[in-house]
Amino acid sequence: IEGHRVIREGVHPVKVATGEMCQNRIIFKQLIMRGAIDVVQVDACRLGGLNELLAVLLMAAKYQLPVCPHAGGVGLCEYVQHASMIDYLCIAGTREGRVIEFVDHLHEHFVDPCVIQNAAYMPPQAPGFSIEMKAASLAQYQFKPR
């Protein structure tokens, strides 16, 4: 935490985005309270669930910090589009200063992959978190002991 604070002070006025390594809201609280973060870069899968993610979104809103989710892993783009939509509709009420990382690979393995149009995520059209994998993909990549 202190290392991030020192980095933030050292590169000011450049903003520091961090947090994709954090496992819970407590670490984000420490980053925020110590002045070590400008942009909350949450990894929704590493946090351990939607409730933990909501706590971080609410904390970021309280301290007026933008949330820009990390989305580099398999299916993470499909999942974080929901987190950003929740942030926009229910918490922050703005898209100002917010972006979502997009990695264009492996979407073909999902039943409802994310859709990008004009450099923006389109709202999902099916219920759920858009992370249901196709049966054929699961069968193809299932671990098979020797």
Secondary structure, DSSP 8 states (H G I E B T S, - for coil): -HHHHHHHHHHTTS--EE-TT--SHHHHHHHHHTT--SEE---TTTTTSHHHHHHHHHHHHHTT--B-----STTHHHHHHHHHHHIIIIII---TT-------SSGGGBSS---EETTEE---SSSS-S--B-HHHHHHH-----
